[in-house]
Amino acid sequence: MIHITLPDGSVRSYDHPVTPMEVAQNISEGLARNVLSALVNDRQVETSTPITEDARLQLLTWNDNLGKKAFWHSSAHLLAQAILDFFPEAKLTIGPAIENGFYYDVDFGGKSISEKDFEKIEKKMLEHARLKSVFQLYPVSKAEALKNYTDNPYKTELIENLNDGEITFCSHENFTDLCRGGHLPHTGFVKAAKILNAAGAYWRGNEKNPQLTRVYGITFPKQKDLTEYLHKLEEAKKRDHRKLGKELGIFTFSEKVGSGLPLWLPKGAALRKKLENFLQAAQQKAGYEMVVTPHIGHKDLYVTSGHYEKYGADSFQPIQTPNEGEEFLLKPMNCPHHCEIYKSQQWSYRDLPKRFAEFGTVYRYEQSGELHGLTRVRGFTQDDAHIFCTPDQLLDEFKKVIDLVIYVFNALGFEDYTAQVSLRDRENHSKYIGSNENWQKAENAIIQAAEEKELKTVVEYGEAAFYGPKLDFMVKDALGRSWQLGTIQVDYNLPERFDLSYIGSDNEKHRPVMIHRAPFGSLERFVAILLEHTAGDLPLWLAPEQFIILPISDKYLDYSKKVLNLLENSDICGLIDKRAEKTGRKIRDAELAKIPFMLIIGENEENTAMVSVRKHGEGDLGAMPVDDFRKLLEKEMKV
């Protein structure tokens, strides 16, 4: 008998091999009509894949992320097929599903694709989809695979790195592609398609390799889903943090400074400082101590931590000093420095936990094609902290960090989030450091803490850091897009690599456990997400300029300055628009700059010691004494 265990714990038994689709049909025909793919023992397979032994089975629909992955990966095959219909000499490379849709990297040879080609490719994709061609995955020998791609150096390179027995092709209709699997039952599920754009991309992300054309697309099971998505896309363009950052004077970039290295303008610097002050105050209450570490470190520091082995080849290259053989690296992580701070003296169990926090700038070399505004940069500041505690303190400390992360989210209006429990790959442990015993203890601590805090969680295998498992907070913004914000990691390995210790109650040396945490993640990425989430209408307490005074003529500048001084003495920040412009123009400009409040001052306001108040996006609030306006702001600014 073959026993199939479903996610709800129920078991179905069969006296013969069975496919996921057959199991779905046994449950209900309605479910079977909606099943797109399946997970068998955590491996994604086609619904036609035979299950020949006891297994865990999850049936995937459009409502599951992995269901969408199968949908979009299959659609990448349709895209490639349609491209070959119009560009038969094109050479295909790879076509994965991504968070929203898919892409295919293509070598068009001497030809190029442009927006005028998009519509005809979309129509051809749907023409092929309507045939309801079955996706058939089958194994081929290495020799046969190479023979099939004699004129395609990209596929040949991929095949050369595979072994006999692990190479599969996928065919539908008249199209065949080298593929690992994870497809729809047939093409007919695809009812709407859109080519989003085409951009340059280097083969395998290496600038030394040939440049290809990356064609991005997205598909849906219903036309209305595509219509809604395109509407959100238009809204996202309005909220693009790169556009808002320029319009609001938050940040800029300079090629002379270097790609991926943001320059914070005065308003952006003020925004950063407010975020830092907010978190620093919360951390101080929670018992953290602020530290400062250099922007560089000796190469041996990162060899000890393991970062050089894992990231050295893809990071900024070592800095040579006048001393022969001496090398330093731009700091890629703060944690090795914090380990050395901990190690600077011997601690007792009575001293623990030690909580070291830093707004530390780190540097990682991202490929130029991967850079994107503030979300993917080469230099960024992490709101980093590392907690060194006894094993008995671990669970309580982890839960306290969860509380801190949730406090940050609530203060900034992020209310829709899921905690992702990121664990090791179940099969391949080669990319991780440390013993199985320590990994098991760390994973159990995270799972237990999340359960006790009653977090809504999902478990993702293979998403752990190389030194330990983590809890990643996935936050949805105002457009329903998911972002990874805030991370907490348990680490038994760096304390061992740095030989950290504390004196226990038995007067013997013991190894502490280390917690890594960063509620913002990085200030750069956090500001980008915050700008897009709020469309630039930042919470009042974070706005670089909380009010602007608009005197209707120069005669009222003295009174305007008096109002400004009164408000600034209460730690409320603003400015005076001294331009010789009409009041209507000043109001429009203040609205475009998204300044929360406008104070209009003329003869009546000066004579009555009042201000006429307008609120951004809402309009006139009427006249009020300056002190009443101050109280209004203070009430709205409470976090």
Secondary structure, 3 states (H helix, E strand, C coil): CEEEECCCCCEEEECCCECHHHHHHHHCHHHHHHCCEEEECCEEECCCCCECCCEEEEEECCCCHHHHHHHHHHHHHHHHHHHHHHCCCCEECCCCEECCEEEEEEECCCCCCCHHHHHHHHHHHHHHHCCCCECEEEECCHHHHHHHCCCCHHHHHHHHCCCCCCCEEEEECCEEEECCCCCCCEHHHCCEEEEEEEEEEEHHHCCCCCEEEEEEEEEECCHHHHHHHHHHHHHHHHHCHHHHHHHCCCEECCCCCCCCCCEECHHHHHHHHHHHHHHHHHHHHCCCEECCCCCEEEHHHHHHHCHHHHHHHHCCCCEECCCCCCEEEECCCCHHHHHHHHHCCCEECCCCCEEEEEEEEEECCCCHHHCECCCECCEEEEEEEEEEECHHHHHHHHHHHHHHHHHHHHHCCCCCEEEEEEECCCCCCCCCCCCHHHHHHHHHHHHHHHHHCCCCEEEEECCCECCECEEEEEEECCCCCEEEEEEEEEECHHHHHCCCCEECCCCCEECCEEEEEECCCCHHHHHHHHHHHHCCCCCCCCCCCCEEEEECCHHHHHHHHHHHHHHHCCCCCEEECCCCCCHHHHHHHHHHCCCCEEEEECHHHHHHCEEEEEECCCEEEEEEEHHHHHHHHHHHCCC
